[in-house]
């Protein structure tokens, strides 16, 4: 069900939400959070589709804020709020309100969104494109416990990573980080199977891809070893190769779908490592709303050493190497909303490795 409102107010929008729920026969509200999407008209459709798909796992009230810029100087001073209210099948498993802000009201979007937030529920703010320099200090970002950006959508992704590191606050996260969760889990699980120390690492992928850079940062941060950044034609990440005292461990994905895990002394194994859709990435981010300390540590550690193609992410030589199990201790923070189903990377390290 869709309800269009022109030159409206937040009070009228709330009344329309109640009216829509009653009309479809489901007045009860079972939503777990409010998702605020800040985007432009061009990207609103794709962002809303991803949010609706993610709502199957996390029923939510979705507020899409679109700031419209009038071309006529005379109309720029006219403030107006138009809204489209969607409930039922048109809004996934929750509710959707598309807000189009004109004139001066566009500069006060937080005042429009505040009365529409679900009471006593977490708020997540997502910028699919055009994220602010400091999300935590942005007026809309200040409303959220979780702030989601996407470095990959920036014109200069590597510069965007630097900006994210310089302005990081607990609760910030990046979809470029969520894209490498399966890689981190797979690598940690592979290292759990061997008793060794990692000597060096090479991460290969598309040039200027922030996910490739973040994976290199994470490995350098956790293992304290030299990490070389290689460049390939993609798509995305294509290979991670770890040289260990027990022989090489490699994970290769040349086609963006199936990968091959190679461990010294074991037969090669094919593993599913498909590039995920935005809806899957958002569903992952909404499972846990606490600060992601592993992301913060990797981001702050490696961002000063970013140099684009053929860059090296490492720190000063250390007198001792870190056991491979250090990767497993912090690989994936992802668990189910009901909680606590561990991913392979969250399993305890192998006894032989822990003993080292």
KEGU-292683 format. One record per atom (N, C-alpha, C, CB): atom name; x, y, z. Coordinates in steps of 0.1 Angstrom, whole numbers. Glycine has a CB too. Example, Ala and Ser with C-alpha at 12.3 -4.5 7.8 and 13.67 -1.06 7.14 Angstrom:
at	east	north	up
N	132	-57	78
CA	123	-45	78
C	132	-33	78
CB	113	-45	90
N	128	-22	71
CA	137	-11	71
C	129	0	79
CB	141	-6	57
//
This chain:
at	east	north	up
N	8	-12	0
CA	0	0	0
C	9	12	0
CB	-10	0	12
N	5	22	-8
CA	13	35	-9
C	4	46	-7
CB	20	36	-23
N	9	56	1
CA	2	68	4
C	11	80	0
CB	-3	69	19
N	7	88	-9
CA	14	100	-13
C	10	112	-5
CB	13	102	-28
N	19	120	0
CA	16	132	8
C	25	144	2
CB	19	130	23
N	18	155	-1
CA	25	166	-7
C	24	178	3
CB	19	170	-20
N	36	185	4
CA	37	196	14
C	31	192	27
CB	29	208	8
N	37	182	33
CA	32	176	45
C	40	179	57
CB	30	161	43
N	37	172	68
CA	44	174	81
C	47	160	87
CB	37	182	91
N	56	159	97
CA	59	147	103
C	47	141	110
CB	70	148	113
N	38	149	116
CA	26	145	122
C	17	138	113
CB	19	156	129
N	15	143	101
CA	7	137	91
C	13	124	86
CB	4	147	79
N	26	123	85
CA	32	111	81
C	30	100	91
CB	47	113	78
N	31	103	104
CA	29	93	114
C	14	88	113
CB	32	99	128
N	5	97	111
CA	-9	93	110
C	-11	84	98
CB	-18	105	109
N	-4	87	87
CA	-6	79	75
C	0	65	77
CB	1	85	63
N	11	64	85
CA	16	50	89
C	6	42	96
CB	29	52	97
N	0	48	106
CA	-11	41	114
C	-22	37	105
CB	-16	50	126
N	-26	47	96
CA	-37	44	87
C	-34	32	78
CB	-41	56	79
N	-22	32	73
CA	-18	21	63
C	-17	8	70
CB	-4	25	58
N	-12	7	83
CA	-12	-5	90
C	-26	-11	92
CB	-4	-4	103
N	-35	-2	96
CA	-49	-6	98
C	-55	-11	85
CB	-57	5	105
N	-52	-4	74
CA	-58	-8	62
C	-54	-22	57
CB	-55	2	51
N	-42	-26	60
CA	-38	-39	55
C	-40	-50	66
CB	-23	-39	51
N	-46	-45	78
CA	-49	-55	88
C	-38	-59	97
CB	-55	-67	82
N	-28	-51	98
CA	-16	-55	107
C	-12	-43	115
CB	-4	-60	99
N	-20	-39	125
CA	-17	-27	133
C	-5	-29	143
CB	-29	-23	142
N	-2	-42	146
CA	9	-44	155
C	23	-40	149
CB	9	-59	160
N	32	-35	157
CA	45	-31	152
C	55	-41	158
CB	48	-16	156
N	62	-48	149
CA	73	-57	154
C	86	-54	148
CB	69	-71	150
N	89	-41	146
CA	102	-37	140
C	113	-35	150
CB	100	-24	132
N	125	-39	147
CA	136	-39	156
C	145	-27	156
CB	144	-51	154
N	144	-19	145
CA	153	-7	144
C	147	3	134
CB	167	-11	140
N	153	14	133
CA	150	24	123
C	163	26	114
CB	146	38	129
N	161	24	101
CA	172	26	92
C	170	39	84
CB	173	13	82
N	179	48	86
CA	178	61	79
C	188	60	67
CB	182	73	88
N	183	62	55
CA	191	62	43
C	192	76	37
CB	185	52	32
N	204	81	36
CA	206	95	31
C	212	94	18
CB	215	103	41
N	205	98	7
CA	210	95	-6
C	204	106	-16
CB	206	81	-11
N	207	105	-28
CA	201	114	-38
C	191	106	-47
CB	212	119	-48
N	184	113	-55
CA	173	107	-63
C	179	96	-72
CB	166	117	-72
N	190	97	-77
CA	196	88	-87
C	198	74	-80
CB	209	93	-93
N	203	74	-68
CA	206	62	-61
C	196	57	-51
CB	219	64	-54
N	185	64	-50
CA	175	61	-40
C	168	47	-43
CB	164	71	-40
N	166	44	-55
CA	159	31	-59
C	167	19	-54
CB	156	31	-74
N	180	19	-58
CA	189	8	-55
C	191	6	-40
CB	202	9	-62
N	192	18	-33
CA	194	17	-19
C	182	12	-12
CB	198	31	-13
N	170	16	-16
CA	158	12	-10
C	155	-3	-13
CB	146	20	-15
N	159	-8	-25
CA	157	-22	-28
C	166	-30	-19
CB	161	-25	-43
N	178	-26	-17
CA	187	-33	-8
C	182	-33	7
CB	201	-27	-8
N	177	-22	11
CA	171	-21	25
C	159	-30	26
CB	167	-7	28
N	150	-31	16
CA	138	-39	17
C	142	-54	17
CB	129	-37	5
N	153	-58	10
CA	157	-72	10
C	163	-75	24
CB	168	-74	-1
N	171	-66	30
CA	177	-68	43
C	166	-68	54
CB	187	-57	46
N	155	-62	51
CA	144	-61	62
C	138	-75	64
CB	134	-51	58
N	140	-85	55
CA	135	-98	57
C	142	-104	69
CB	137	-107	45
N	154	-101	72
CA	161	-105	83
C	160	-96	95
CB	176	-108	80
N	158	-83	92
CA	157	-73	103
C	146	-64	100
CB	171	-65	104
N	134	-67	104
CA	122	-58	102
C	125	-44	107
CB	109	-64	108
N	123	-34	99
CA	127	-21	103
C	118	-11	97
CB	141	-18	100
N	118	1	103
CA	112	13	96
C	123	20	89
CB	105	23	107
N	121	21	76
CA	131	27	67
C	127	41	63
CB	134	18	55
N	136	51	66
CA	134	65	62
C	144	68	52
CB	135	74	74
N	139	71	40
CA	148	75	29
C	147	90	27
CB	144	68	15
N	159	97	30
CA	159	111	29
C	166	116	16
CB	167	117	42
N	158	122	8
CA	164	127	-5
C	163	142	-5
CB	155	121	-17
N	174	149	-5
CA	175	163	-6
C	174	168	-20
CB	187	169	1
N	163	175	-24
CA	161	180	-37
C	166	194	-38
CB	147	179	-41
N	175	196	-49
CA	180	210	-51
C	172	216	-63
CB	195	209	-54
N	166	227	-60
CA	158	233	-71
C	167	241	-80
CB	148	243	-65
N	165	240	-93
CA	173	247	-103
C	170	262	-103
CB	171	241	-116
N	158	266	-99
CA	154	280	-100
C	158	287	-87
CB	139	281	-102
N	166	298	-88
CA	169	305	-75
C	157	309	-67
CB	178	317	-79
N	146	312	-74
CA	134	317	-67
C	128	306	-59
CB	124	322	-77
N	129	293	-63
CA	123	282	-56
C	132	277	-45
CB	120	271	-66
N	145	281	-44
CA	154	276	-34
C	150	280	-20
CB	168	280	-37
N	143	291	-19
CA	139	296	-6
C	125	290	-1
CB	138	311	-6
N	119	282	-10
CA	106	276	-7
C	108	263	0
CB	97	275	-19
N	104	262	12
CA	106	249	19
C	93	241	18
CB	108	252	35
N	96	228	15
CA	85	219	13
C	89	204	16
CB	79	219	-1
N	80	197	22
CA	83	183	25
C	73	174	18
CB	84	180	40
N	77	166	9
CA	68	156	3
C	72	142	8
CB	69	156	-13
N	62	133	9
CA	65	120	15
C	57	110	7
CB	61	120	30
N	63	98	7
CA	56	86	1
C	57	75	12
CB	63	81	-12
N	45	71	17
CA	45	61	28
C	41	48	22
CB	34	66	38
N	49	38	25
CA	47	24	20
C	46	14	32
CB	58	20	10
N	36	6	31
CA	34	-4	41
C	30	-17	34
CB	23	0	52
N	31	-28	41
CA	27	-41	35
C	38	-46	25
CB	14	-39	28
N	33	-52	14
CA	42	-58	4
C	51	-48	-3
CB	34	-65	-7
N	47	-35	-3
CA	55	-25	-9
C	67	-20	-1
CB	47	-13	-13
N	68	-25	12
CA	78	-21	21
C	86	-32	27
CB	72	-12	32
N	87	-44	20
CA	94	-55	26
C	86	-60	38
CB	108	-51	30
N	93	-62	49
CA	87	-67	61
C	85	-56	72
CB	95	-79	67
N	87	-44	68
CA	86	-33	77
C	78	-22	72
CB	99	-28	82
N	82	-9	74
CA	76	2	68
C	86	11	62
CB	68	10	80
N	82	18	51
CA	91	27	44
C	85	41	42
CB	94	21	30
N	93	51	45
CA	88	65	42
C	99	71	34
CB	86	73	56
N	96	76	22
CA	105	83	13
C	102	98	15
CB	103	79	-2
N	112	105	20
CA	111	119	23
C	119	127	13
CB	115	123	37
N	112	136	6
CA	119	145	-4
C	118	160	2
CB	112	145	-18
N	130	165	4
CA	131	178	11
C	135	189	1
CB	141	177	23
N	128	200	1
CA	130	211	-8
C	133	224	0
CB	118	213	-17
N	142	232	-6
CA	144	245	1
C	152	244	14
CB	131	252	3
N	149	253	23
CA	156	254	35
C	154	242	44
CB	152	266	43
N	143	235	43
CA	141	223	51
C	151	212	48
CB	127	217	49
N	158	212	37
CA	168	202	34
C	180	204	43
CB	172	204	19
N	182	216	48
CA	193	219	57
C	190	214	71
CB	197	233	57
N	178	210	74
CA	174	206	87
C	168	192	87
CB	165	216	94
N	174	183	79
CA	168	169	77
C	166	162	90
CB	176	161	68
N	175	165	100
CA	175	158	113
C	162	161	120
CB	187	161	121
N	157	173	118
CA	144	177	125
C	132	170	119
CB	142	192	124
N	133	167	106
CA	122	160	99
C	123	145	103
CB	124	161	84
N	135	139	104
CA	136	125	107
C	133	122	122
CB	150	120	104
N	137	130	131
CA	136	127	145
C	122	123	150
CB	140	140	153
N	111	130	146
CA	97	125	150
C	93	112	144
CB	87	136	147
N	100	107	134
CA	96	95	127
C	104	83	132
CB	98	97	112
N	114	85	141
CA	121	73	146
C	113	65	155
CB	134	78	153
N	115	51	154
CA	108	42	163
C	113	45	177
CB	110	28	159
N	103	46	187
CA	107	48	201
C	115	36	206
CB	95	52	209
N	125	39	214
CA	132	28	222
C	137	18	212
CB	123	22	232
N	142	21	201
CA	148	12	191
C	161	18	186
CB	138	9	180
N	171	10	182
CA	183	15	177
C	181	22	163
CB	193	3	175
N	190	31	160
CA	189	38	148
C	202	36	140
CB	187	54	150
N	201	32	128
CA	213	30	119
C	211	40	107
CB	213	15	113
N	222	48	105
CA	222	58	94
C	232	53	83
CB	226	72	99
N	227	52	71
CA	235	47	60
C	235	57	48
CB	228	34	54
N	248	60	44
CA	250	68	32
C	255	59	21
CB	261	80	35
N	247	56	11
CA	251	47	0
C	262	55	-9
CB	240	43	-9
N	260	68	-10
CA	269	76	-17
C	270	90	-10
CB	265	79	-32
N	281	97	-12
CA	282	110	-7
C	282	111	8
CB	271	119	-12
N	290	102	15
CA	290	103	29
C	297	115	34
CB	297	90	35
N	293	120	46
CA	300	132	52
C	314	129	56
CB	292	138	63
N	322	139	58
CA	336	137	62
C	337	131	76
CB	344	150	61
N	328	135	85
CA	328	130	98
C	313	126	101
CB	332	141	109
N	310	113	99
CA	296	108	101
C	291	110	115
CB	295	94	97
N	299	109	125
CA	294	110	139
C	290	124	142
CB	305	105	148
N	296	134	136
CA	292	148	138
C	282	153	129
CB	305	156	138
N	279	146	119
CA	268	150	110
C	255	150	117
CB	267	140	97
N	246	160	115
CA	234	161	122
C	225	148	121
CB	226	173	117
N	225	142	110
CA	217	129	109
C	225	118	115
CB	214	126	94
N	238	118	113
CA	246	107	119
C	246	107	134
CB	260	109	114
N	244	119	140
CA	243	119	154
C	231	112	160
CB	243	134	159
N	221	110	151
CA	209	103	156
C	212	88	157
CB	198	105	147
N	222	82	151
CA	224	68	150
C	234	62	160
CB	227	64	136
N	231	50	164
CA	241	42	171
C	251	36	162
CB	234	31	180
N	247	34	149
CA	256	28	139
C	255	37	127
CB	251	14	136
N	267	39	121
CA	268	48	109
C	275	40	98
CB	275	62	112
N	269	38	87
CA	274	30	76
C	277	38	64
CB	264	18	72
N	290	37	59
CA	294	44	47
C	299	33	37
CB	305	55	50
N	303	38	25
CA	308	28	15
C	319	35	7
CB	297	24	5
N	331	32	11
CA	343	38	4
C	344	35	-10
CB	356	33	11
N	338	24	-14
CA	339	20	-28
C	331	29	-37
CB	333	5	-30
N	321	36	-32
CA	313	45	-40
C	319	59	-42
CB	299	47	-34
N	330	61	-35
CA	337	74	-35
C	344	76	-48
CB	346	76	-23
N	347	88	-52
CA	354	91	-64
C	369	86	-63
CB	354	106	-68
N	374	89	-51
CA	388	84	-47
C	387	75	-35
CB	398	97	-45
N	385	62	-37
CA	383	53	-26
C	394	53	-15
CB	381	39	-31
N	407	54	-20
CA	418	53	-10
C	418	66	-1
CB	431	52	-18
N	416	77	-8
CA	415	90	0
C	403	89	10
CB	413	102	-9
N	392	82	6
CA	381	80	15
C	384	72	27
CB	369	74	7
N	393	62	25
CA	397	54	37
C	405	63	46
CB	406	42	32
N	414	71	41
CA	421	80	50
C	411	89	58
CB	431	89	42
N	401	94	51
CA	392	103	58
C	384	95	69
CB	381	108	48
N	381	82	66
CA	374	74	76
C	382	72	88
CB	369	61	69
N	396	70	86
CA	405	67	97
C	407	80	105
CB	418	63	92
N	408	91	99
CA	410	104	106
C	398	108	115
CB	413	115	96
N	386	104	110
CA	374	108	117
C	366	97	124
CB	365	116	108
N	373	86	126
CA	366	74	131
C	361	76	145
CB	376	62	131
N	349	72	148
CA	342	72	161
C	336	58	163
CB	332	84	162
N	335	53	175
CA	329	40	177
C	314	40	172
CB	329	37	192
N	311	30	164
CA	298	30	157
C	299	32	142
CB	289	40	163
N	311	37	137
CA	313	39	123
C	317	25	117
CB	324	49	120
N	312	23	105
CA	316	11	97
C	315	14	82
CB	308	-1	101
N	320	4	74
CA	321	6	60
C	317	-6	53
CB	336	11	56
N	309	-6	43
CA	306	-18	35
C	318	-24	28
CB	295	-14	25
N	328	-16	26
CA	341	-22	20
C	347	-32	30
CB	351	-11	17
N	344	-30	43
CA	349	-39	53
C	340	-51	54
CB	349	-32	67
N	327	-50	52
CA	318	-61	52
C	321	-70	40
CB	304	-56	52
N	325	-65	29
CA	328	-73	17
C	339	-83	20
CB	332	-64	6
N	348	-81	29
CA	359	-91	31
C	356	-100	43
CB	372	-83	33
N	345	-100	49
CA	342	-109	60
C	344	-124	56
CB	328	-107	65
N	339	-128	45
CA	341	-142	41
C	356	-146	39
CB	334	-146	28
N	364	-136	34
CA	378	-138	32
C	385	-140	45
CB	384	-127	24
N	381	-131	55
CA	388	-132	68
C	384	-145	75
CB	383	-120	76
N	372	-149	74
CA	368	-162	80
C	375	-173	74
CB	352	-163	79
N	376	-174	60
CA	382	-185	54
C	397	-186	57
CB	380	-183	39
N	404	-174	57
CA	418	-174	60
C	421	-178	74
CB	424	-160	58
N	413	-174	84
CA	415	-178	98
C	412	-193	99
CB	405	-170	107
N	402	-198	93
CA	399	-212	94
C	411	-220	88
CB	386	-216	87
N	416	-216	77
CA	428	-223	70
C	440	-223	80
CB	431	-216	57
N	443	-212	86
CA	454	-211	95
C	452	-220	108
CB	458	-197	99
N	440	-222	111
CA	437	-230	123
C	440	-245	121
CB	422	-229	127
N	442	-248	108
CA	444	-262	105
C	459	-266	105
CB	438	-266	91
N	468	-256	106
CA	482	-258	105
C	489	-252	117
CB	488	-253	92
N	500	-258	121
CA	508	-254	132
C	520	-246	126
CB	513	-265	141
N	519	-233	125
CA	530	-226	118
C	530	-211	122
CB	528	-227	103
N	540	-204	117
CA	540	-190	119
C	541	-183	105
CB	553	-185	127
N	534	-172	103
CA	533	-165	91
C	545	-156	89
CB	520	-157	89
N	552	-158	77
CA	564	-150	75
C	561	-137	67
CB	574	-159	67
N	553	-139	56
CA	550	-127	48
C	536	-130	41
CB	561	-124	37
N	530	-119	36
CA	517	-120	30
C	517	-112	17
CB	506	-116	39
N	510	-117	7
CA	507	-109	-5
C	492	-109	-8
CB	515	-114	-17
N	486	-97	-9
CA	472	-95	-12
C	471	-89	-26
CB	465	-86	-1
N	463	-96	-35
CA	462	-91	-48
C	447	-89	-52
CB	468	-102	-58
N	445	-78	-59
CA	432	-74	-63
C	432	-62	-71
CB	423	-72	-51
N	420	-56	-74
CA	418	-44	-82
C	426	-33	-76
CB	404	-41	-84
N	431	-24	-85
CA	438	-12	-81
C	428	-3	-75
CB	446	-6	-92
N	432	4	-64
CA	423	14	-57
C	410	8	-52
CB	420	25	-67
N	410	-5	-49
CA	398	-11	-43
C	399	-11	-28
CB	396	-26	-48
N	390	-4	-21
CA	392	-2	-7
C	391	-16	1
CB	382	7	-1
N	384	-25	-4
CA	383	-38	3
C	396	-46	3
CB	372	-47	-3
N	403	-45	-8
CA	416	-51	-9
C	426	-44	0
CB	422	-50	-24
N	426	-31	1
CA	434	-24	10
C	431	-27	25
CB	433	-9	8
N	418	-28	28
CA	414	-31	42
C	419	-45	46
CB	399	-30	44
N	418	-55	37
CA	423	-68	40
C	438	-68	43
CB	419	-78	29
N	445	-61	35
CA	459	-60	37
C	462	-53	50
CB	466	-52	25
N	455	-43	54
CA	457	-36	67
C	454	-46	78
CB	447	-24	68
N	443	-54	77
CA	439	-63	87
C	450	-73	90
CB	426	-69	84
N	455	-79	79
CA	465	-89	80
C	478	-84	86
CB	468	-96	67
N	482	-72	82
CA	494	-66	87
C	492	-62	102
CB	498	-53	80
N	480	-58	106
CA	478	-54	119
C	478	-66	129
CB	464	-47	120
N	472	-77	124
CA	471	-89	133
C	483	-97	133
CB	459	-97	128
N	491	-98	122
CA	502	-107	121
C	515	-100	123
CB	502	-114	108
N	516	-87	122
CA	528	-79	123
C	539	-84	114
CB	534	-81	138
N	535	-87	101
CA	544	-91	91
C	543	-82	79
CB	542	-106	87
N	553	-84	70
CA	553	-76	57
C	541	-81	49
CB	566	-78	50
N	533	-71	44
CA	522	-74	35
C	524	-67	22
CB	508	-71	42
N	526	-74	11
CA	527	-68	-2
C	514	-67	-9
CB	537	-76	-11
N	512	-55	-15
CA	499	-53	-22
C	501	-55	-37
CB	494	-38	-19
N	495	-65	-43
CA	496	-68	-57
C	484	-62	-64
CB	498	-82	-60
N	485	-61	-77
CA	474	-55	-85
C	470	-65	-96
CB	478	-42	-92
N	457	-67	-98
CA	452	-76	-108
C	440	-69	-115
CB	447	-90	-102
N	434	-75	-125
CA	423	-69	-132
C	410	-72	-125
CB	422	-75	-146
N	410	-80	-114
CA	398	-82	-106
C	390	-94	-112
CB	389	-70	-107
N	378	-96	-108
CA	370	-86	-101
C	373	-86	-86
CB	355	-89	-103
N	373	-75	-80
CA	376	-73	-65
C	389	-80	-61
CB	364	-79	-58
N	388	-87	-50
CA	399	-95	-45
C	401	-107	-53
CB	397	-98	-30
N	413	-110	-56
CA	416	-122	-65
C	425	-133	-58
CB	422	-118	-78
N	433	-128	-49
CA	442	-138	-42
C	448	-133	-30
CB	453	-143	-52
N	450	-142	-20
CA	458	-139	-8
C	467	-151	-6
CB	448	-137	5
N	480	-147	-5
CA	490	-158	-3
C	498	-155	9
CB	499	-159	-16
N	499	-165	18
CA	506	-164	30
C	518	-174	30
CB	497	-167	43
N	530	-169	32
CA	542	-177	33
C	544	-180	48
CB	554	-170	27
N	543	-193	51
CA	545	-197	65
C	556	-206	67
CB	532	-204	70
N	560	-209	79
CA	571	-218	82
C	567	-232	79
CB	575	-217	97
N	554	-235	77
CA	549	-248	73
C	546	-249	58
CB	537	-252	81
N	549	-239	50
CA	546	-239	36
C	536	-229	33
CB	541	-253	32
N	534	-226	20
CA	524	-216	16
C	510	-220	18
CB	526	-212	1
N	502	-209	21
CA	487	-211	22
C	481	-200	13
CB	482	-209	37
N	473	-204	3
CA	468	-195	-7
C	453	-196	-8
CB	475	-197	-20
N	446	-185	-11
CA	432	-185	-14
C	430	-177	-27
CB	424	-179	-2
N	426	-183	-37
CA	425	-177	-50
C	411	-177	-55
CB	434	-184	-61
N	407	-165	-60
CA	393	-164	-66
C	394	-155	-79
CB	383	-157	-56
N	396	-162	-90
CA	398	-154	-103
C	386	-149	-109
CB	406	-163	-112
N	374	-155	-106
CA	362	-152	-113
C	351	-145	-105
CB	356	-165	-119
N	354	-142	-92
CA	344	-135	-84
C	333	-144	-78
CB	338	-124	-91
N	334	-158	-80
CA	324	-167	-75
C	330	-178	-67
CB	316	-172	-87
N	338	-187	-74
CA	344	-198	-67
C	358	-196	-65
CB	342	-211	-76
N	363	-200	-53
CA	377	-198	-49
C	383	-212	-47
CB	378	-190	-36
N	396	-212	-47
CA	404	-224	-44
C	413	-222	-32
CB	413	-229	-57
N	412	-230	-22
CA	420	-229	-10
C	431	-240	-11
CB	412	-232	3
N	444	-235	-10
CA	455	-244	-12
C	464	-243	1
CB	464	-240	-24
N	465	-254	8
CA	473	-255	20
C	484	-266	18
CB	464	-259	32
N	496	-263	21
CA	507	-272	19
C	504	-286	26
CB	520	-266	25
N	506	-297	18
CA	504	-310	24
C	489	-315	23
CB	508	-311	38
N	480	-306	18
CA	466	-310	17
C	461	-308	3
CB	457	-301	27
N	451	-316	-1
CA	446	-314	-15
C	439	-300	-16
CB	436	-325	-18
N	439	-295	-28
CA	432	-282	-31
C	417	-284	-29
CB	436	-277	-45
N	411	-273	-24
CA	396	-274	-21
C	389	-262	-28
CB	393	-274	-6
N	378	-265	-34
CA	370	-255	-40
C	360	-250	-29
CB	362	-260	-53
N	359	-237	-28
CA	351	-231	-18
C	342	-220	-24
CB	359	-225	-5
N	330	-218	-20
CA	321	-208	-25
C	325	-194	-18
CB	306	-211	-22
N	328	-185	-27
CA	332	-172	-22
C	327	-161	-31
CB	348	-171	-21
N	314	-161	-33
CA	308	-152	-43
C	308	-138	-38
CB	294	-157	-46
N	309	-129	-47
CA	308	-114	-43
C	293	-112	-40
CB	312	-105	-55
N	291	-106	-28
CA	278	-104	-23
C	271	-91	-27
CB	278	-105	-8
N	258	-92	-27
CA	250	-80	-30
C	249	-71	-19
CB	235	-85	-34
N	245	-58	-21
CA	245	-48	-11
C	235	-52	0
CB	241	-35	-17
N	224	-58	-3
CA	214	-63	7
C	220	-72	17
CB	202	-69	0
N	229	-81	12
CA	236	-91	21
C	245	-84	30
CB	243	-102	13
N	252	-74	25
CA	262	-66	33
C	254	-58	44
CB	270	-56	24
N	243	-52	40
CA	236	-45	50
C	230	-54	61
CB	224	-37	43
N	225	-65	57
CA	220	-75	66
C	231	-79	76
CB	214	-88	59
N	243	-80	72
CA	254	-83	81
C	256	-72	90
CB	267	-87	73
N	257	-60	85
CA	259	-48	94
C	249	-46	104
CB	261	-36	85
N	236	-50	102
CA	225	-48	111
C	224	-59	122
CB	212	-47	103
N	232	-70	120
CA	232	-81	130
C	237	-76	144
CB	239	-93	125
N	248	-68	143
CA	253	-64	156
C	256	-49	155
CB	267	-71	159
N	251	-42	165
CA	252	-27	165
C	263	-21	174
CB	239	-21	168
N	271	-30	180
CA	281	-25	189
C	293	-21	181
CB	286	-36	199
N	302	-13	186
CA	314	-8	179
C	323	-20	174
CB	322	1	188
N	328	-18	162
CA	337	-28	156
C	351	-25	158
CB	334	-30	140
N	357	-30	169
CA	370	-26	173
C	381	-32	163
CB	373	-31	187
N	378	-43	157
CA	387	-49	148
C	389	-40	135
CB	383	-63	144
N	378	-35	130
CA	378	-26	119
C	386	-13	123
CB	363	-22	115
N	383	-8	134
CA	390	4	139
C	405	2	139
CB	384	9	152
N	409	-9	145
CA	423	-12	146
C	430	-13	133
CB	425	-25	155
N	424	-21	124
CA	430	-23	110
C	430	-9	103
CB	422	-33	103
N	420	-2	104
CA	419	11	96
C	430	21	101
CB	405	17	98
N	431	22	114
CA	441	32	119
C	455	27	117
CB	438	34	134
N	457	14	117
CA	470	9	116
C	476	11	102
CB	471	-6	119
N	468	8	92
CA	473	8	78
C	471	20	70
CB	467	-3	71
N	462	29	74
CA	458	40	65
C	470	50	62
CB	447	48	71
N	479	51	71
CA	490	61	68
C	500	55	58
CB	498	64	81
N	499	42	56
CA	508	36	46
C	502	33	33
CB	514	23	52
N	490	38	31
CA	484	36	18
C	491	44	7
CB	469	40	18
N	494	37	-4
CA	500	43	-15
C	495	39	-29
CB	515	41	-15
N	483	33	-29
CA	477	29	-42
C	484	17	-47
CB	478	40	-52
N	486	16	-60
CA	491	4	-66
C	505	1	-61
CB	491	6	-82
N	507	-12	-60
CA	520	-17	-56
C	525	-11	-42
CB	531	-14	-66
N	516	-7	-34
CA	520	-2	-21
C	522	-13	-11
CB	509	7	-15
N	529	-10	-1
CA	532	-20	9
C	526	-16	22
CB	548	-22	11
N	519	-25	29
CA	513	-22	42
C	521	-30	52
CB	498	-26	42
N	529	-23	60
CA	536	-30	70
C	540	-20	81
CB	549	-37	65
N	546	-25	91
CA	551	-16	102
C	566	-19	104
CB	543	-18	115
N	572	-12	113
CA	586	-14	115
C	589	-29	119
CB	592	-5	126
N	600	-35	115
CA	603	-49	117
C	602	-52	132
CB	617	-53	112
N	596	-63	135
CA	594	-67	149
C	604	-78	153
CB	580	-71	152
N	609	-79	165
CA	618	-89	169
C	612	-103	168
CB	624	-87	182
N	599	-105	170
CA	593	-118	169
C	581	-117	161
CB	589	-123	183
N	577	-129	155
CA	565	-129	147
C	553	-134	155
CB	567	-139	135
N	541	-130	150
CA	529	-133	157
C	524	-147	152
CB	519	-122	156
N	520	-156	161
CA	514	-169	156
C	503	-166	146
CB	510	-178	167
N	501	-176	138
CA	490	-175	128
C	476	-174	135
CB	490	-187	118
N	475	-180	147
CA	462	-180	154
C	457	-166	157
CB	463	-188	166
N	466	-156	156
CA	462	-142	159
C	451	-138	150
CB	474	-132	159
N	452	-143	137
CA	441	-139	128
C	428	-145	132
CB	445	-145	114
N	428	-157	137
CA	415	-163	141
C	409	-156	153
CB	417	-178	145
N	417	-150	162
CA	412	-144	174
C	403	-132	171
CB	423	-140	183
N	405	-126	159
CA	397	-114	156
C	392	-113	142
CB	406	-102	158
N	390	-125	135
CA	387	-124	121
C	373	-119	119
CB	387	-138	116
N	362	-126	122
CA	349	-121	118
C	341	-118	131
CB	342	-131	110
N	335	-106	131
CA	327	-103	143
C	312	-106	140
CB	328	-88	146
N	309	-113	129
CA	296	-115	124
C	290	-127	132
CB	295	-117	109
N	278	-125	137
CA	270	-136	143
C	255	-133	140
CB	272	-137	158
N	247	-142	142
CA	232	-141	139
C	226	-131	149
CB	225	-154	140
N	215	-125	145
CA	208	-116	154
C	203	-122	167
CB	196	-109	147
N	200	-135	166
CA	196	-142	178
C	208	-145	187
CB	188	-155	175
N	220	-145	180
CA	232	-144	186
C	240	-157	188
CB	231	-138	198
N	251	-154	185
CA	260	-163	190
C	262	-176	183
CB	256	-166	204
N	259	-176	170
CA	263	-187	162
C	277	-184	156
CB	252	-190	150
N	288	-190	161
CA	301	-186	156
C	304	-189	142
CB	311	-192	165
N	311	-179	135
CA	316	-182	122
C	329	-190	124
CB	318	-169	114
N	334	-196	113
CA	347	-203	115
C	358	-195	121
CB	351	-208	101
N	358	-182	118
CA	369	-174	124
C	367	-171	138
CB	369	-161	116
N	355	-174	144
CA	353	-171	158
C	355	-184	166
CB	339	-166	160
N	358	-195	160
CA	360	-207	167
C	374	-206	174
CB	360	-219	158
N	376	-213	186
CA	388	-213	193
C	400	-218	184
CB	388	-221	205
N	412	-213	185
CA	423	-217	177
C	427	-231	180
CB	435	-208	179
N	434	-238	170
CA	438	-251	172
C	448	-252	184
CB	444	-257	159
N	448	-263	191
CA	456	-265	203
C	470	-263	200
CB	453	-278	209
N	475	-269	189
CA	489	-268	186
C	493	-253	183
CB	493	-276	174
N	484	-245	177
CA	488	-232	174
C	487	-223	187
CB	478	-226	164
N	477	-226	195
CA	476	-218	207
C	488	-220	216
CB	463	-221	214
N	493	-232	216
CA	504	-235	225
C	516	-227	221
CB	507	-250	224
N	517	-224	208
CA	529	-216	204
C	529	-202	210
CB	530	-215	189
//
